[in-house]
Amino acid sequence: EVIRVHKKCKKAFEKMQQAAKADKIRIKIVSGYRSSKYQIEIFKRKFIDKDNPTEKELRQRLKFSAPSGFSEHHTGLAIDINSNSQNFEKSRAYKWLIENAYKFGFEMSFPKKNTQNLGFEPWHWRYIGDEESKKLFKQAQIFTKN
């Protein structure tokens, strides 16, 4: 499967990947750009439930799955690295990213206790290495706070 990302995100990731490799850390992109149609499929899978979920359960699911039109993945500047599991937080790769990703223009989108009140996603990073990208995500954060 081909994973697509914006070319400036790809270039920055490749530099970061080489630096990680020099430190004996393997990182790879496991998810990148998502079309609205694909995001709808992901969203549906998270909400198909035989047990009639409670409102609380639905709210919890919304913290980890954006509806189509609201995912950072639509930009091509957001990537999932190595995993889609909370266990990623315990990996050497995660620790390396925390210490080094900013050097390559990346930040974790949803750290613990983030201002958007979304679930902690240690695998989900966004490229903010230029003014255009930084501005795009800043606007999105302001929108979701309201």
N, C-alpha and C positions, 0 to 999 in steps of 0.2 A: 504494500500500500504506500502510495506517495503522500508524504506529509508536506503541505504547502504552507509557507510563511512569507511575509513581506521580505523583499530582498535585503533591506537594511537590518532587519531582525536576524535573518539568516547569516549575514556576514559577521555580525557581532557575536552570534551564538558560536559560529565556527572558531572564532578567535578564543572565546571562552572555553570551548571544548578542548582546544589544543593546550591551553594553560592548565586545565584540569588534568589532562592526560599526562603532562609533565610532572604533575603531583601524584600520579598513579590513581587518578579518579576518573571513572567512566561516566559521562553524561551523554544523554541522547534525547532528542525531541520525540515524545510519544503521541503528541497531539498538537496541532497548529491551527491554521485557518479552518473555520467551519462555516458552511453556508447556512442560511436561515432554514432551509429544508432539512439539513442534517441535524441542526440544533433542535428542531421540532421532534425528530425521531428520538434523540437522547432524552429530551424532556418527557416525552410520552412514556418511554421505558421506565423512568424514575417514578412515574405516577400511576402506572398500571398496577393495581393492587386488588387481590381477591378479598382482602379482609376489611374493606371499607375504612380507610384511614381516618383518624380523628383530625380535627382542625390543627391541633398541636403537631401531629405527625406531618401534615402537609406543610406547615410553616417551617418545620425542621428541614424537610426536603428542599424547600425553596432557598434555603441558605447555601445549598451546594449545587443547585442546578438552575441556571438562568433560562427563562423563556426565550424563544426566538426573538431577535432584535435587541436583546439586552446582554448578550454574552461578549466578553472581551475577545473571544476567539474570532468574532466576525471581523475584527480589524486586521488580522494577519500579524499582529504584533504581540499576541499573547501565546504562550506555549506551556505545555505540560512537560515536565522533565522527569524521565526515568520511570514514573509510576503514577498511579491515581489512587494511592493508598496513604492513609494516615501514618503507616509504618515508615514511609519515606523520611519522616522527621528524625528517625533514629539512624539514618544512613550516613556514611562518611561523605557521600555526594551532597546531601543536604547541608551538612556542616560546612563543606567547602563553598557551596553557593552562598550561604549566609555571610561568610568571610570575604568572598571575592566577586560575586555577581555584579555588584555596583560598579566595579572597575570596567565592566564591559557594557554598561548602560541598562542593566536589568534590575528590577525590584520584584519582590514577592507581592503579588496582587492582594492576597487575603491572609495577612499574618493573624496571629491570635489577637483578639480584641480589636479588630480593625474598625475604622470609623464608619464603614458601610454596614456594620453589624451582620456580616456574612460569615459563613463557616470558614474555619482555618483550613487552608489548602496549601500545604508545604511544597507541593509539586508544581503549582501554577505561578508562573512568572511572566511579567510583561516587559517589553523593551521600551525604555524611556530615554534612550541615548541621544536623542536630538530634540530640539525645541518643539517641532511639529508633533512628535509622538507624546512628549510630556504634556503638552497642551490638551491633546485628545483625551488622555486618561484623567487629567485634572477636571475637565468639564464633566466627564462621566461620574466622577466621585461627587461632585457638587450636586448633580442631578439625583443621584441615588440617596443622598442624605435627606432630601426634602420629601 
